[in-house]
Amino acid sequence: MNGLMMHQQLLVSSILAHAERHHPTTEVVSVRCEGDVHRYTFRDMAHRSRQVAQAVEALGVGPGDRVATLAWNGYRHVELYYGVSGAGSVLHTLNPRLHPDQLVWIINNADDSVLFFDLTFVDIVRQIAPRVPSVRKFVLLSDAEHLGAAWPADDDLEVAAYEDLVEAQDGVYTWPAFDEKQAASLCYTSGTTGHPKGALYSHRSTVLHSYGVALPDSMGLSARDVVMPVVPMFHVNAWGIPYAACLTGTKLVLPGKDLSGAALITLQEAEGVTISASVPTVWQGQLDYARANGITLSGLHRAVIGGAACPAWMLRELRDVHGVRVIHGWGMTETSPMGAASVLKLCHEGLNPETQEAVLTKQGRTLFGMDLKITDDEGTEMPWDGRTPGHLMVRGHWVINGYYPPGRPSPLVDGWFPTGDVATIDPEGFMQITDRSKDLIKSGGEWISSIELENLAMDHPEIEAAACIGVRHAKWDERPILVAVRRPGSTLTAEELLGSFTGKIAKWCVPDDAVFVDALPMGATGKILKAPLREQYRKRLTKD
């Protein structure tokens, strides 16, 4: 017998409708590419999103058609999040940090029909436009005045002004109802090996993921908060925050293109931001600026850190100097991305700060709607003892079951998605990534975790960034070396850095050498690229 309950489709438009009805006066504040600060309310955003839906349909975009964006975090981009998906089309966020050749490949692979872009990406669009035949309309996310200044009227490529398209519509529009399993948005993986792959999120998965993001043991968003997603909206939908903010009625602050420590702290303080989310390198910029200028982040309550491991020193400085609680998160494009968050349980509350820190620097425990397990090479599940490593597998309501476009072989193994990470899980369910499968270092038949060594290096006060790689060794087959960036003014030597590992790790795990460089090679999503480092230093410990 079925339950006698209402059934409503879980649609992205329903999140916005809720925000408009129940939190109409909540603010959305954006730093625009035009140079000013724009502010309006959820009520205004909902009206303009309906205008966007009308405008997209007027451009001939139909259900399931892909609409691309090259844009920073701003109110117009959020309007596209809701207007495009709400109308039944698919929002496709593009990463402007990719090489133009990669952008061309992705746009053609997705068969995008329209491309919306910010003022800062005019030059990129000029480069790629002749090579993306499926795109029949280009729209600058600004007004006619700025379009005229950025794009000559006699240019061969016709470009429309976003504000003209929006203002031509009346906003009298009813969000269509359709199957919640229909696609809402499309994000491509970073493609560090081979071509990027598309993760096609459904309306259902997006709404459920938004609930997960808002849970108390996740980011814990509420109508009493002010959230600033610094993580880009072109990177896995800004970790779902533009959706979760509307779901919870949280004031939304969008920083635009300037992600310097000075700009972020100024905006953060001015708008009363209580929770902000970004990768470690961006948080480092804020902390460096605050330290240099004697600033305390007094209004900030929580710092969400993901995309890479949070260094222990960063957790301590945010906690001890600024009184900010760190939420260390883990996820990937294939998991929408929120997969786990490191938030203490009641059983951890009485522990000393050092013991709590050891828990909080783990990638965390998962949320309802997700599940984790670790397996050996044969697929046998490994114990949750906090020591035994295994291949990390995930499944859940917002985990992909295949890649876009359809027709690729399924990546699933017995219904679980293999993440490519190696991890441990402790008895309380806290997961810790020990390495990427491809980055593990095998020395004399024993495995060494590159991530553990990187974390130890990053804990040194004079190290700004570090990568650990395995290189050839005549006796041990492979040995670890560190490639590190010193903080400005540091004269730290390799011997001093490696000496700081004493007593913290088994002696045979200590790297054989440390090399200092001015910068590490970085991918488009801010991750360190180890392949070029392995090639550059492959003979570091050998004579041939």
C-alpha positions as CSV (number, residue, x, y, z in Angstrom):
1,M,0.0,0.0,0.0
2,N,1.3,3.5,-0.9
3,G,1.5,6.2,1.6
4,L,-1.3,8.9,1.3
5,M,1.1,11.8,0.9
6,M,1.4,14.6,-1.6
7,H,4.1,14.3,-4.3
8,Q,5.9,17.3,-5.8
9,Q,8.8,17.2,-8.2
10,L,12.1,18.3,-6.8
11,L,13.0,21.1,-9.2
12,V,15.6,23.9,-9.0
13,S,12.8,26.5,-9.7
14,S,11.1,25.3,-6.5
15,I,14.1,26.5,-4.4
16,L,13.9,30.0,-5.9
17,A,10.1,30.0,-5.5
18,H,10.6,29.2,-1.8
19,A,13.2,32.0,-1.4
20,E,10.9,34.5,-3.1
21,R,7.8,33.6,-1.0
22,H,9.5,33.1,2.4
23,H,12.6,35.2,2.3
24,P,11.7,38.0,-0.2
25,T,13.8,40.8,1.4
26,T,17.0,38.8,2.0
27,E,19.8,40.5,0.2
28,V,22.1,39.4,-2.7
29,V,25.2,41.5,-2.8
30,S,27.6,41.3,-5.8
31,V,30.9,43.0,-6.8
32,R,30.4,43.5,-10.5
33,C,32.9,43.4,-13.3
34,E,31.8,47.0,-14.1
35,G,33.6,47.9,-10.8
36,D,30.7,48.7,-8.5
37,V,28.7,46.8,-5.9
38,H,25.2,45.7,-6.8
39,R,22.6,44.7,-4.3
40,Y,19.0,43.5,-4.5
41,T,16.7,41.0,-2.9
42,F,15.6,37.4,-3.5
43,R,12.3,38.9,-4.7
44,D,14.2,40.9,-7.3
45,M,16.3,37.9,-8.2
46,A,13.3,35.6,-8.7
47,H,11.6,38.2,-11.0
48,R,14.7,38.6,-13.1
49,S,15.3,34.9,-13.3
50,R,11.8,34.5,-14.8
51,Q,12.8,37.2,-17.3
52,V,15.9,35.2,-18.1
53,A,13.8,32.1,-18.6
54,Q,11.7,34.0,-21.1
55,A,14.8,35.5,-22.8
56,V,16.4,32.1,-23.2
57,E,13.3,30.7,-24.7
58,A,13.1,33.7,-27.1
59,L,16.6,32.8,-28.3
60,G,15.2,29.4,-29.4
61,V,16.7,27.4,-26.5
62,G,14.5,24.4,-25.8
63,P,14.2,21.8,-23.0
64,G,17.5,19.8,-22.7
65,D,19.5,22.3,-24.7
66,R,22.8,23.4,-23.2
67,V,23.5,27.0,-22.3
68,A,27.1,27.9,-21.5
69,T,28.5,30.5,-19.1
70,L,31.9,32.1,-18.7
71,A,31.3,34.1,-15.6
72,W,32.5,35.0,-12.1
73,N,30.4,34.8,-8.9
74,G,27.7,37.5,-9.4
75,Y,23.9,38.0,-9.4
76,R,23.6,37.7,-13.2
77,H,25.3,34.3,-13.0
78,V,22.9,33.2,-10.3
79,E,19.9,34.4,-12.4
80,L,21.2,32.1,-15.2
81,Y,21.5,29.2,-12.7
82,Y,17.8,29.5,-12.0
83,G,16.4,30.9,-15.3
84,V,18.1,28.4,-17.6
85,S,17.5,25.3,-15.5
86,G,14.1,26.4,-14.3
87,A,13.0,26.7,-18.0
88,G,14.0,23.1,-18.5
89,S,17.3,23.8,-20.3
90,V,20.7,22.8,-19.0
91,L,23.2,25.3,-17.5
92,H,26.8,24.5,-18.5
93,T,29.4,26.4,-16.5
94,L,32.8,26.8,-18.2
95,N,36.1,27.2,-16.4
96,P,37.8,30.3,-17.9
97,R,41.1,29.2,-16.4
98,L,41.3,26.4,-19.0
99,H,43.3,26.8,-22.2
100,P,41.2,28.1,-25.1
101,D,41.7,24.7,-26.9
102,Q,40.2,22.9,-24.0
103,L,37.2,25.3,-23.8
104,V,36.6,24.7,-27.5
105,W,36.7,21.0,-27.0
106,I,34.3,21.1,-24.1
107,I,31.8,23.5,-25.8
108,N,31.7,21.3,-28.9
109,N,31.4,18.2,-26.8
110,A,28.5,19.6,-24.9
111,D,27.0,21.1,-28.1
112,D,26.2,24.4,-26.4
113,S,23.7,26.6,-28.1
114,V,24.2,30.0,-26.3
115,L,27.2,31.4,-24.5
116,F,26.9,34.1,-21.8
117,F,30.2,35.7,-20.7
118,D,31.5,38.4,-18.3
119,L,33.4,41.5,-19.4
120,T,36.7,40.0,-18.3
121,F,36.4,37.2,-20.8
122,V,35.9,39.2,-24.0
123,D,39.3,38.2,-25.3
124,I,38.7,34.5,-24.6
125,V,35.4,34.6,-26.5
126,R,37.1,36.3,-29.5
127,Q,39.6,33.4,-29.6
128,I,37.1,30.6,-29.4
129,A,34.0,32.0,-31.2
130,P,35.1,30.9,-34.7
131,R,35.7,27.4,-33.5
132,V,32.4,26.6,-31.7
133,P,29.8,26.2,-34.5
134,S,27.0,25.0,-32.3
135,V,26.9,28.4,-30.4
136,R,24.4,30.5,-32.3
137,K,24.3,33.4,-29.9
138,F,26.8,35.2,-27.7
139,V,25.6,37.4,-24.8
140,L,27.7,39.8,-22.7
141,L,26.7,39.8,-19.1
142,S,26.4,43.6,-19.0
143,D,24.4,46.5,-20.5
144,A,24.5,48.1,-24.0
145,E,26.9,50.8,-22.9
146,H,29.5,48.4,-21.7
147,L,28.9,46.2,-24.8
148,G,29.6,49.1,-27.0
149,A,32.9,49.8,-25.3
150,A,34.0,46.2,-25.2
151,W,32.7,45.0,-28.6
152,P,32.8,47.2,-31.8
153,A,29.5,47.4,-33.6
154,D,31.2,46.5,-36.9
155,D,32.7,43.3,-35.5
156,D,31.8,40.2,-37.6
157,L,30.6,38.4,-34.5
158,E,27.2,39.6,-33.3
159,V,27.0,39.9,-29.5
160,A,23.9,40.9,-27.5
161,A,23.8,42.7,-24.2
162,Y,22.3,40.7,-21.3
163,E,20.4,43.6,-19.8
164,D,18.7,44.3,-23.2
165,L,17.5,40.7,-23.4
166,V,16.2,40.7,-19.8
167,E,14.5,44.1,-20.0
168,A,12.7,43.0,-23.2
169,Q,10.7,40.4,-21.0
170,D,8.0,41.1,-18.5
171,G,8.8,38.3,-16.0
172,V,5.2,37.1,-16.1
173,Y,6.1,33.5,-16.4
174,T,5.1,30.2,-14.7
175,W,7.9,27.8,-14.0
176,P,7.2,24.6,-16.0
177,A,6.6,21.3,-14.3
178,F,8.5,18.3,-15.5
179,D,10.2,15.1,-14.3
180,E,12.7,15.8,-11.5
181,K,15.2,13.4,-13.1
182,Q,15.6,15.9,-16.0
183,A,19.0,17.4,-16.4
184,A,19.6,20.8,-14.6
185,S,23.3,21.6,-15.0
186,L,26.5,20.3,-16.6
187,C,30.0,20.5,-15.2
188,Y,33.2,19.0,-16.7
189,T,36.0,17.4,-14.7
190,S,39.4,19.1,-14.8
191,G,40.7,16.6,-17.3
192,T,44.3,16.3,-16.0
193,T,44.6,13.1,-17.9
194,G,42.9,12.8,-21.3
195,H,39.8,14.9,-22.2
196,P,37.5,16.2,-19.5
197,K,34.3,14.3,-18.8
198,G,30.9,15.8,-18.2
199,A,28.9,15.3,-15.0
200,L,25.2,15.9,-15.8
201,Y,23.3,16.8,-12.6
202,S,19.5,16.3,-12.4
203,H,17.0,18.6,-10.7
204,R,16.4,16.0,-8.1
205,S,20.1,15.5,-7.3
206,T,20.6,19.2,-7.1
207,V,17.8,19.8,-4.7
208,L,18.9,16.9,-2.4
209,H,22.5,18.1,-2.6
210,S,21.3,21.5,-1.4
211,Y,19.7,20.0,1.6
212,G,22.9,18.2,2.3
213,V,25.0,21.4,2.0
214,A,22.7,23.1,4.5
215,L,22.7,20.4,7.2
216,P,24.1,21.4,10.6
217,D,26.9,18.9,10.3
218,S,27.8,20.2,6.8
219,M,27.9,24.0,6.2
220,G,25.0,24.6,8.5
221,L,23.4,27.5,6.5
222,S,20.4,29.3,8.0
223,A,18.4,32.5,7.6
224,R,20.6,34.1,10.3
225,D,23.8,33.6,8.2
226,V,25.6,35.6,5.6
227,V,27.4,33.3,3.1
228,M,30.2,34.3,0.7
229,P,31.1,31.5,-1.8
230,V,34.6,32.4,-3.0
231,V,34.8,29.0,-4.7
232,P,33.9,29.9,-8.3
233,M,30.4,29.3,-9.6
234,F,32.1,27.7,-12.6
235,H,33.7,25.1,-10.3
236,V,31.1,22.4,-9.4
237,N,28.4,25.0,-9.0
238,A,30.2,26.8,-6.2
239,W,29.8,23.7,-4.0
240,G,26.0,24.1,-4.2
241,I,25.9,27.3,-2.2
242,P,23.9,29.4,-4.7
243,Y,21.1,26.8,-4.3
244,A,21.5,26.2,-0.6
245,A,21.4,29.9,0.2
246,C,17.9,30.2,-1.4
247,L,16.8,27.0,0.2
248,T,17.6,28.4,3.7
249,G,17.1,32.2,3.2
250,T,20.8,33.0,3.7
251,K,22.1,36.4,2.6
252,L,24.3,35.8,-0.4
253,V,27.5,37.8,-1.0
254,L,29.3,37.3,-4.3
255,P,32.8,38.6,-4.7
256,G,33.3,38.8,-8.5
257,K,36.7,38.6,-10.1
258,D,39.0,40.0,-7.4
259,L,39.9,37.2,-5.0
260,S,42.8,38.9,-3.3
261,G,43.1,38.8,0.5
262,A,42.5,42.5,0.7
263,A,39.4,42.5,-1.5
264,L,37.8,39.5,0.2
265,I,38.4,40.7,3.7
266,T,37.1,44.2,2.9
267,L,33.9,42.7,1.4
268,Q,33.6,40.2,4.2
269,E,33.7,42.8,6.9
270,A,31.5,45.3,5.1
271,E,28.7,42.7,4.6
272,G,28.9,40.9,7.9
273,V,29.8,37.5,6.3
274,T,29.5,34.7,8.9
275,I,30.5,31.8,6.6
276,S,32.8,31.7,3.6
277,A,34.0,28.9,1.4
278,S,37.1,28.6,-0.7
279,V,40.3,26.5,-1.4
280,P,43.4,26.7,0.9
281,T,45.4,29.0,-1.4
282,V,42.7,31.6,-1.2
283,W,42.3,31.3,2.5
284,Q,46.1,31.7,2.7
285,G,45.8,35.0,0.9
286,Q,43.3,36.2,3.4
287,L,45.3,35.1,6.4
288,D,48.5,36.7,5.0
289,Y,46.7,40.0,4.5
290,A,45.1,39.9,8.0
291,R,48.4,39.1,9.6
292,A,50.3,41.8,7.8
293,N,47.6,44.4,8.7
294,G,46.7,43.4,12.2
295,I,43.2,42.5,11.2
296,T,41.0,40.0,13.1
297,L,38.2,38.3,11.2
298,S,35.8,39.0,14.1
299,G,32.5,38.5,12.3
300,L,33.4,35.3,10.5
301,H,32.1,32.2,12.3
302,R,32.9,29.3,9.9
303,A,35.4,28.7,7.2
304,V,34.7,26.0,4.7
305,I,37.9,24.7,3.2
306,G,38.0,22.2,0.3
307,G,39.5,21.4,-3.0
308,A,42.7,20.4,-1.3
309,A,43.8,19.3,2.2
310,C,43.6,22.0,4.8
311,P,47.0,22.5,6.4
312,A,47.1,22.1,10.2
313,W,48.6,25.6,10.6
314,M,45.7,27.1,8.8
315,L,43.1,25.4,11.0
316,R,45.0,26.6,14.1
317,E,45.4,30.2,12.9
318,L,41.7,30.5,12.0
319,R,40.7,29.0,15.3
320,D,43.2,30.5,17.7
321,V,43.7,34.0,16.2
322,H,40.3,34.7,14.6
323,G,38.0,32.4,16.5
324,V,36.7,30.8,13.3
325,R,35.6,27.2,13.2
326,V,37.0,25.3,10.2
327,I,34.8,22.9,8.3
328,H,37.1,20.7,6.2
329,G,35.2,19.4,3.3
330,W,35.8,16.7,0.6
331,G,34.1,16.1,-2.7
332,M,34.6,15.9,-6.4
333,T,32.8,16.9,-9.6
334,E,31.2,13.4,-9.7
335,T,29.7,13.9,-6.3
336,S,28.1,17.3,-7.0
337,P,30.5,17.9,-5.0
338,M,29.7,17.6,-1.2
339,G,30.8,14.2,-0.1
340,A,32.1,14.6,3.5
341,A,32.6,17.3,6.1
342,S,34.8,17.3,9.2
343,V,32.5,18.4,12.0
344,L,33.1,17.0,15.5
345,K,30.6,14.7,17.2
346,L,29.6,14.9,20.9
347,C,32.2,12.2,21.7
348,H,35.0,14.6,20.6
349,E,33.9,17.6,22.6
350,G,35.9,16.8,25.7
351,L,39.1,16.1,23.9
352,N,42.1,18.4,24.0
353,P,42.7,20.8,21.0
354,E,45.5,18.7,19.6
355,T,43.4,15.5,19.5
356,Q,40.4,17.5,18.0
357,E,42.8,18.9,15.4
358,A,43.8,15.4,14.3
359,V,40.1,14.7,13.7
360,L,39.3,18.0,12.0
361,T,42.2,17.8,9.5
362,K,40.6,14.6,8.2
363,Q,38.3,14.9,5.2
364,G,35.4,14.1,7.5
365,R,32.2,12.0,7.7
366,T,29.6,11.8,5.1
367,L,26.0,13.1,5.1
368,F,22.7,11.2,4.8
369,G,22.2,10.7,1.1
370,M,25.8,9.6,0.6
371,D,27.7,6.5,1.6
372,L,31.4,5.6,1.7
373,K,33.4,2.4,1.8
374,I,37.1,1.4,1.3
375,T,38.1,-1.8,-0.5
376,D,41.3,-3.7,-1.3
377,D,42.4,-4.4,-4.9
378,E,39.9,-7.3,-5.2
379,G,36.9,-5.3,-4.0
380,T,36.8,-6.7,-0.4
381,E,35.6,-4.0,2.0
382,M,38.3,-3.0,4.5
383,P,37.8,-2.3,8.2
384,W,37.0,1.1,9.7
385,D,39.9,1.2,12.1
386,G,41.5,4.5,11.1
387,R,44.7,2.7,10.0
388,T,43.9,0.3,7.1
389,P,43.9,2.1,3.8
390,G,41.7,1.1,0.8
391,H,40.3,2.4,-2.4
392,L,37.6,5.0,-1.6
393,M,34.2,4.1,-3.1
394,V,31.0,6.3,-2.9
395,R,27.4,6.1,-3.8
396,G,24.4,8.4,-3.1
397,H,21.6,10.6,-4.4
398,W,23.9,13.1,-5.9
399,V,26.7,10.8,-7.3
400,I,26.9,10.3,-11.0
401,N,26.1,6.9,-12.6
402,G,27.7,7.8,-15.9
403,Y,29.4,10.6,-17.8
404,Y,28.1,13.0,-20.4
405,P,27.5,12.6,-23.3
406,P,25.6,9.3,-22.8
407,G,27.0,6.1,-24.3
408,R,30.3,6.0,-22.4
409,P,31.0,2.8,-20.3
410,S,29.7,3.2,-16.8
411,P,32.4,3.9,-14.2
412,L,30.4,2.2,-11.5
413,V,31.7,-1.0,-9.8
414,D,28.8,-3.0,-8.2
415,G,26.8,0.2,-7.9
416,W,29.7,2.2,-6.3
417,F,31.7,5.0,-7.9
418,P,35.5,4.6,-7.6
419,T,36.9,7.9,-6.6
420,G,40.6,7.2,-7.4
421,D,41.5,8.1,-3.9
422,V,43.1,5.9,-1.2
423,A,41.7,6.5,2.3
424,T,41.2,5.3,5.8
425,I,38.0,5.5,7.8
426,D,38.0,5.5,11.6
427,P,35.3,3.9,13.8
428,E,33.4,7.1,14.0
429,G,33.2,7.3,10.2
430,F,35.8,10.0,9.7
431,M,37.5,9.5,6.3
432,Q,41.0,10.6,5.6
433,I,42.5,10.7,2.1
434,T,46.0,9.2,2.2
435,D,46.7,9.7,-1.5
436,R,45.4,9.5,-5.0
437,S,45.9,6.0,-6.3
438,K,48.2,7.3,-9.0
439,D,50.3,9.4,-6.5
440,L,51.1,6.6,-4.0
441,I,54.9,6.0,-3.7
442,K,56.1,2.4,-3.5
443,S,59.5,2.2,-1.9
444,G,61.1,-1.1,-1.2
445,G,57.7,-2.8,-1.5
446,E,56.1,-0.4,1.1
447,W,53.6,2.3,0.3
448,I,54.3,5.9,1.3
449,S,51.6,8.5,1.3
450,S,52.5,11.7,-0.6
451,I,49.7,13.6,1.0
452,E,50.9,12.9,4.5
453,L,54.4,14.2,3.6
454,E,52.9,17.3,1.9
455,N,50.8,18.0,5.0
456,L,53.9,17.8,7.2
457,A,55.8,20.1,4.9
458,M,52.9,22.6,4.8
459,D,52.9,22.6,8.6
460,H,56.3,24.3,8.5
461,P,55.8,28.0,9.0
462,E,58.2,28.9,6.2
463,I,56.6,26.7,3.5
464,E,53.9,28.2,1.3
465,A,53.1,25.2,-1.0
466,A,54.5,21.7,-1.4
467,A,54.2,18.6,-3.6
468,C,55.6,15.2,-2.9
469,I,56.5,12.9,-5.8
470,G,58.0,9.5,-6.2
471,V,61.2,9.3,-8.4
472,R,63.4,6.4,-9.5
473,H,65.9,5.0,-7.0
474,A,68.6,2.3,-7.8
475,K,68.0,0.4,-4.6
476,W,64.4,1.1,-3.4
477,D,62.8,1.4,-6.9
478,E,61.1,4.6,-5.9
479,R,61.7,7.2,-3.2
480,P,59.8,10.4,-2.2
481,I,61.2,13.9,-2.8
482,L,59.6,17.2,-1.9
483,V,59.2,20.1,-4.3
484,A,58.3,23.2,-2.3
485,V,57.7,26.9,-2.4
486,R,59.2,29.0,0.5
487,R,57.4,31.9,1.9
488,P,58.8,35.3,0.9
489,G,62.1,36.1,2.7
490,S,62.7,32.6,3.9
491,T,66.2,31.1,3.7
492,L,65.0,27.6,4.8
493,T,67.3,24.8,3.6
494,A,66.4,21.4,2.5
495,E,68.1,19.9,5.5
496,E,66.1,22.1,7.9
497,L,62.8,21.2,6.2
498,L,63.5,17.5,6.2
499,G,64.8,17.7,9.7
500,S,61.4,19.0,10.8
501,F,59.9,15.6,10.0
502,T,61.9,13.9,12.8
503,G,59.7,12.2,15.3
504,K,56.6,12.8,13.2
505,I,56.8,10.0,10.7
506,A,58.7,6.7,10.3
507,K,62.3,7.4,9.3
508,W,62.1,5.4,6.1
509,C,59.2,7.6,5.0
510,V,61.1,10.9,5.2
511,P,61.8,12.2,1.7
512,D,65.3,11.8,0.3
513,D,65.5,15.4,-0.9
514,A,63.8,18.7,-1.0
515,V,63.8,21.1,-4.0
516,F,62.8,24.7,-3.7
517,V,61.0,26.4,-6.6
518,D,59.3,29.8,-7.2
519,A,56.0,28.2,-8.1
520,L,54.3,24.8,-8.6
521,P,52.5,23.9,-11.8
522,M,48.8,24.3,-11.2
523,G,45.7,23.1,-13.1
524,A,42.6,25.1,-14.0
525,T,40.9,24.2,-10.7
526,G,43.8,25.1,-8.5
527,K,45.2,21.6,-8.0
528,I,48.9,20.9,-8.2
529,L,50.0,19.1,-11.4
530,K,52.4,16.3,-10.4
531,A,53.0,14.8,-13.9
532,P,55.3,17.6,-15.0
533,L,57.2,17.5,-11.7
534,R,57.7,13.7,-12.0
535,E,59.1,14.2,-15.5
536,Q,61.3,17.1,-14.5
537,Y,62.8,15.4,-11.4
538,R,62.7,11.7,-12.5
539,K,66.5,11.5,-12.4
540,R,67.0,13.5,-9.2
541,L,68.2,10.5,-7.2
542,T,69.9,8.5,-10.0
543,K,73.0,9.1,-12.1
544,D,71.6,7.9,-15.5
